[in-house]
Amino acid sequence: MRKKKIIYLVMFFLAIFFILNINTTRSIGINYKVMEYKIPIYLKVMDFYNRHYNYKYLVNNINNKIYDKKNIILNTTKWIKDNIKKTPEGVDTIDYHPLTIVQRRLGKGDQFNDLLSVLLVYANVDSFYYLSSNNISHSLTFFKIDNYWSIIDPYYGIYFVNNEGLFASVEDIKNSEWEVFTLESKKINLSNIKEVFGNKFNDYDEVKNFYDKLFYNLPSSNDIDNTYIFDRGGRSYTQDPLGRIRYEIHNMIKLKH
């Protein structure tokens, strides 16, 4: 009986060894062209856990001794604004993993939002990123606070405030009841507009008009809550091991239907 157990155990470990050495595919986007290459499963698993622990370490360091959600959201966005530079013209855009953005310290607009949504989820703030479908190529980050959804724009380092001085809800935003604030909680005006947006806008009306167009087709809070987390957008919910397992199961179920 003991011999059989040893044989089964050896066979089990041999099977695991064999499976982990099977090649799988990894994708990398360079200037929005996707390339694929082969990598053994064991290396892919090791890389995944390396990224997972790096995200945890990064979030804990960014928000050391910060506990309330508002400050976690603003502080995490400030860290990205201070540490990730906008990719200059002529420099390759690499779309690999959100951690790559941190390592390169460079990102395009969608990558700023991709990274922010991932870090917020690691900070226990429900979040995903959204690309406007209204003929304007600009991404935004949705996040949930006090049981409602709001929006932040890490690329320019701004957020939206309602008439009560709180994060504007999606409903506030859809009803045009919002103002634009910097991450230092200062209202956008002529004295700081160039500092925040460079030469993109000349006055606050242009800023307002730009975001009004972005907000035209926003999903409602109910739409978001009724959409499964992996179908909302981005990859913020798939970076930790449990989330990844749930994501793969979700995809298998979708394929069967």
N, C-alpha and C positions, 0 to 999 in steps of 0.2 A: 504493500500500500504506500509506504513511504517512497519507494522507488518511483512509483507512478506519479506521485506529487512532484518529485524532483524533475521528472521528464516533462510533465505538463508546464512546470515553471520555466524550464529551459526553453521549451517550445514557445511559450508566451513571450519571453524576452527576445527570442530570435524573430518572432513575428513583428514585435514593436520595432526592433532594429531595422528589419526589412522595410516596414512602412515608412519610418522616419527618413530613410535614405531614398525613397521614391522622389523623383523630380516633380515639381509643380511649377506653375507659371507665376511670374511676378511682372507687374506693369509699371512703367515710368513714363510720365509725359514730359517732353522737352519742347517748349514753345508750342504747346497744345497738340503735338503729334505723339501718339501713344506707341511705345515700343514694348515688346515683351521679351523676356529671357527666362531661362530655366534655373531653378534653384531647388536644392533638396528640402524636403518638408521640415527636417529638424532645424535647419538654418532659418527658415521662415518663422518657425515657432519661437526660436531664440530671439530673433529680431523683434517680433511682436511683443514679447515680455520686456525686452529692453526699452522699447518705446513706452509701454504701459508704466513702468516704474519711473521713467524720466518725466512723464506727464505728472505723476503723483508728486514727485520731488519738486518739480517746477512750481506747481500750484501751491504746495505747502510753503515754499520759500517766498513766492510773490505775496501771499496773503498771511504771512506770519503774524499771529495775534490779531487778525481781523476776523470778526465773526458774523457781523450783520450782512445780509445779502446785498444791500445797496452798495456798501463800500467794497465788498468783494467784486461786484460787477464793474464798478468804476475803476477800482485799483487794478484789476486784471487787464482791463482795456488800456489803462495808462501804461502798464508795463509793455504791452504790445506796441503802443504808439511810440514809446521811448526807445524800444530795443529792435524793432523791425522797421527797416527802411523801405520805401517804395522802390520797386525794381526800376532802375534807369533804362532808358532807351538803349537798345543794342546789347543788353545783358540777358542771357538766357533765362526763361521762366521754367523752373523745374517743379513739376507736380508729381510728388512721390508719396510722402506722408506728411501730415501736419508738422511733425517734429523736424522735418527737413527745413521748414520755414524758419524755425528757431535756430537751427544749426547754420543756415546761410545768412540769417539776419536780413533777408530780403523777401518781399512778397508783392504780388499783384493784389487788386482789390478783393477778389474772391478768396484769396489765400489768407488775408487779414481776418476775414469773417470765418473761414474754415477753422483757423487756429483758435480764435476767440471762442467759438461755440464748443470746441473740444475742451478747452481749459475750463470753461464755465461748467460743463457737465462734470468734469473731475472735481470741481468745487461744489458739487451738489446743487447746481442751478440748472434747471431744465432749459435747454438751448439748442438751436439749430440755425443754419444760415440759409438765406433766401436770395435768389437772383430775380430781379424784377423782370416781369414778362410784358412790360409796356414799352418796348422798343428803346429802352435805356439800359445799357449794360453796366449795372452797378449793383453790388451785393449789399445786403444788410444782415444783421444778426438779431434773431428773435430770442427773447429770454423770458422766463416766467418768474414773477415776484408777487407775493401776497395773493396768489391764486388768479392773477391776470397776466396777459402777455403784453410785452412792450418791445421796443426796437432800439438798437444802438448801431452806430456806424463807426467801427474802429479805424477804417481807412482814413477818415478825416478827424477822428477823435471827437465825435459829438454825440449827444443823445437828445431825447425829446421830452419836454416837460409839459404837463397839463396846467389848467388854470389854478390848481391847488398846490402847485410846486412839486408834484410827485412825478415819477416816471409816467409818461402818457401811455394809456392803454391803447391797444389796437383800435378800439372803438373811438377813443378820443382822437386818434390820428385820422381815422376815416372821416370823422366829423370836422376836421380842420381845427381842432381845439388843442393846438400844440405850439410850442416855441422851441427854438434850437439853442442848446447850451453846450459849452465846452466841458471837457472832463474835469475842469477845475470849478464847475458849477457857475460859470459866467455866461450871461446871455450873449449871443452873437450880435455884434453891432459893427458900425463902420470902423471903430478903432481896432477891432481884432479880426475882422473878416479875412484880411489878406494873410494874417498869421496862421489862420486855420485852413483856409482853402487855396492859398496861393493866388494865382491869377484866374482861377476858374469863375469866380463871381465878382461883380462890382458892388453890389449892395444886397441888403437882406431880402428884398423882393425877389431877386434872382435865385437866392438860396431857397426861399419858400416855394417858388414856382418849380424848381428842380425836384424837390422832395414831394411836392404835391403830385407830380407826374409819376414818381416812383410808387407812391402810395395808392394809386388809382385802383389797382387790382389786388390789393392786399387780401389775404385770407382772413376771415373773421376769427375771433377767439374760439368759437364753437367749431369752425372748420378745422382749426389746428388740434383742438382737444379730441376731435373725432377722427383724426388721421393717425394711423399707427406710427410710432416714433421713427421707424426706419424708412417711412415713406414721406417724412416731412421735408427733408432736404439735407445735403451735406453728409458728413460721416461722424458727427459728434457722439453718437450713441454706440459706435462700433469699435471704440479704441480700447476698452477694457475687456478682460477675458469673458466675463459673463455676458456682456453686451454682444460680443462677437458670436458666442454660441447661440444666443437668441436670434441674432441676425441671420445666421446660416440656417437655422430651423425655419425662420420666417420665409426665407427664399425657397427652401425646399417645398414648403406648403403652397407657396404661390405658384411654383412650377407645376405642381400636381393639379392645380385648378386652372 
